[in-house]
Structures are given as structure tokens and as C-alpha cells.
Amino acid sequence: MRVSKRVQQIPASPTLAIDAKAKALIAQGVDVVSFGTGEPDFVTPKPICDAVVRAMEAGQTKYTAVGGTAELKAAIRGYYEPRLGFAYSDAEIIASCGGKHSLYNLFLALLDPGDEVILPAPFWVSYPVQIEMAGGLPVIVHGRPEDDFVPSIEALDAVVTERTRAIIINNPSNPTGAFWDTDQLRPIAAWLERHPNIVVISDAIYEALVFDGLAYTELLTLAPSLRDRYVLVSGSSKSFAMTGWRLGYTLAPRELVAAMTNLQSQSTSNPSSIVQAGAAEGLRQGDTLIAPMRARFAERRDLALSLLQEIPGVVVPRPRGAFYLFPDFSAYLGRSYDGFEVKTDVDLASYLLERARVAVVPGTPFGAPGFLRLSYATSEERITTGIRRIAAALQAP
Ligand SMILES: Cc1ncc(COP(=O)(O)O)c(C=O)c1O
């Protein structure tokens, strides 16, 4: 069966590919430690599940408004108003079937062929693919690990062109776990104020997972004049351990929300009615539900970090958010282990899965060759076992 050229060009998600391979091994009874998946291992908090059941029993099982129920929009508004200092109206909010879906609709609604989108590396793997599917061109800008990968103003100046349509800020970051604080965001906010044609896409899906007592700052609050070209994308997946439920949302100028709603009306229609009720309950309870999970993630971050730091030659920045570590393993490339040739980070990830039974994701698809991404959203016991296995595998002759 011939499939379209459009889909032939879409690469498979490398994170899901590693996950699928690890799951296949686990299904065969192999003891694999998985640091591959980008999802919390916690179950969805009970108050959210209860709200979903209540919605179901109350007969909220019909189509809703395409962009989400009034209840969900009110909950989104209530969650963001104290953070931003102003309220988004219903016409400036659209809920979709997961953050990925929000971004996909956004790129389709925003980009014309040839429009460039500045993408700080390392970046989440779906951005370049989605941008290209919408006809846009991802333009990669590199930051240094020692600067939490924040791109310098010189680096931004070097990539901006007349075709620059947007920039993506993913804070905290997948894959690095880097969190950009107010001092790091301020120069970027000032740079954006000097570039009035650039739309700011803030992917804040990990906004609630910031450690060490630090506070998340939405870049918009540092430069309120950006509001008519600012797009905030987030969702319930990571903050509320709701990856499987599929609920994301976008806060943006009303023309853009109207365009995304129109697009969504012809494709998926509304996100699940009962999931919207659960997401609304999550947002209303907010940090009460998130704080216990955040505390556990922080403990695991410390454990995984200290174990990785014991491996000689591995350079690992201390991440302040999300649930990822992004160590540089380049010291271990360019040799063979027990006959297994490891030239690149991709080879290293294959070697670790096949020989050490540990699933990690190579850095190359994130725009960072030589690095590996480890998700520590797993138990302390599995973290210890897995990183010890990695250390042992790297000692192989
Ligand atoms: C940076 C980033 N943005 C958006 C998403 C989308 O999340 P979801 O579609 O599960 O809501 C993810 C998920 O991995 C992510 O890491």
C-alpha cells in the first residue's frame, strides 16, 4: 500500500522507539531498567480520577465545545491568573488532546511554508518534525551546558532572519532538565522586545516540576508587551501524572486561538469530555496534588545525579527541573566494549540496552550528539540498579 510522501518523511519518535524495544524485552521476561520514557511513574492523583468518575456518572459523555468546556477554561484561567498577574478570556484559551496536539495545531495555524522557527538545542524531538510538517523550517541555536544551554544573545542574533516567525522556549527542558531562572530569561525577554515580528512559543509543560525551592517565571511576566504575540502551551500530562488521559492547552491571542479551534473542529473536535473534568479538578487543586510528586522527583534527581557523578569522565550538569538528566558520555565513545563497537551516542544506547539491560535515549535526536537522556521517573531501587549497570558496562574490556 502506498502511503503519502508527507508521512514518508516523518521519522519515528526515537524516544518511543527505545521504549518499544525495552518493553518488548520486558515482555520476554528480561529484567530491563527503563530510563527511557518521558512520563511520571505515579498514578494520577485520586481527586482527579474521582472527578472523572463523577463527570461520567453525571452524563458528561457528549461532545463539548471544540476548544474545551467553560469549566475547564475557568480552571485554566484560575491557575494562570496568579502567575501572570492577568486573566486570559475564554476566547484566548483552547484545550486539545495533549500538549503534543496543542503544539501540532499551533504550528499548522501559525506557520506558512518557509517560515523559520528558532529552536534552542537540545530540543524535544517532536518540535522539528512538527514544524516541518507545517511547512516551516527549524533553525537550531546552540547554548553551552555550563550555561544551562541558554543561547547567548550573539547566538540568537546570528540565526535571526527576515523569515523568523517564532522561537520556542521550553522551560524546564526536555531533554536536559535545565531550568532557566528569571536572571537567565531576562536578556532573552529584552531581545524579544527588540524583535517585534517574532512569536514567542513558551512550552511550559514542566512548569510545575522545578526543584530546590526555585520559582518558575513565565517569560511573559518579564516583558508584558509581548502579550499580543505570546503563546503559552502546557497540559496535565507531566504536572498531574496524566500522560494517558491526553489533555493539553494553549493560551494565546484570540485570532490564533480561533484559527486553532477551527482546525481542531475539522480534525479531532474536543478533547475527551470526562478528561476535561479531571484536568479542571487538577488545576483547581494545583500544588496540593503536585507538591508530593515534585518532592519525590527531587529526591530521585539527587540520587541519580550522585550515582552518575561517580562514573569517571561523565559530565553531568545538575538539572533543576523536569525529570531528566542529560549527561555527556562522549568520553566513552570511539571504542568497543566486549566486541560491541560504540562510535556514537546512538551505538552507546544500543549497547546499554542489549548488554546492560538499561534503556536510555541517545542525545543525537535532541540535537546533542555524545549525550544520553535518562528519565529518573522510576523507583529509587531501579535508579540505583540501572546506573550501577551502566557503570559496570562501561568498564567492559
Ligand atoms: C517538551 C514537551 N512538550 C510537550 C510534550 C507533550 O506532552 P503530552 O502530549 O503528553 O501532553 C512533551 C511530552 O513528552 C514534552 O516533553
The ligand as an SDF file (V2000), in Angstrom:
LIG
                    3D

 16 16  0  0  0  0  0  0  0  0999 V2000
    8.7460   19.3950   25.9630 C   0  0  0  0  0  0  0  0  0  0  0  0
    7.4700   18.6790   25.7920 C   0  0  0  0  0  0  0  0  0  0  0  0
    6.4220   19.3450   25.2900 N   0  0  0  0  0  0  0  0  0  0  0  0
    5.2430   18.7470   25.1090 C   0  0  0  0  0  0  0  0  0  0  0  0
    5.0600   17.4180   25.4130 C   0  0  0  0  0  0  0  0  0  0  0  0
    3.7230   16.8180   25.1500 C   0  0  0  0  0  0  0  0  0  0  0  0
    3.1400   16.1920   26.2050 O   0  0  0  0  0  0  0  0  0  0  0  0
    1.7240   15.4950   26.0810 P   0  0  0  0  0  0  0  0  0  0  0  0
    1.3480   15.4190   24.6530 O   0  0  0  0  0  0  0  0  0  0  0  0
    1.8940   14.1450   26.6900 O   0  0  0  0  0  0  0  0  0  0  0  0
    0.7750   16.3560   26.8620 O   0  0  0  0  0  0  0  0  0  0  0  0
    6.1270   16.6740   25.9210 C   0  0  0  0  0  0  0  0  0  0  0  0
    5.9880   15.2420   26.2000 C   0  0  0  0  0  0  0  0  0  0  0  0
    6.9210   14.4830   26.2770 O   0  0  0  0  0  0  0  0  0  0  0  0
    7.3540   17.3280   26.1410 C   0  0  0  0  0  0  0  0  0  0  0  0
    8.4060   16.6840   26.6590 O   0  0  0  0  0  0  0  0  0  0  0  0
  1  2  1  0
  2  3  1  0
  2 15  2  0
  3  4  2  0
  4  5  1  0
  5  6  1  0
  5 12  2  0
  6  7  1  0
  7  8  1  0
  8  9  2  0
  8 10  1  0
  8 11  1  0
 12 13  1  0
 12 15  1  0
 13 14  2  0
 15 16  1  0
M  END
$$$$
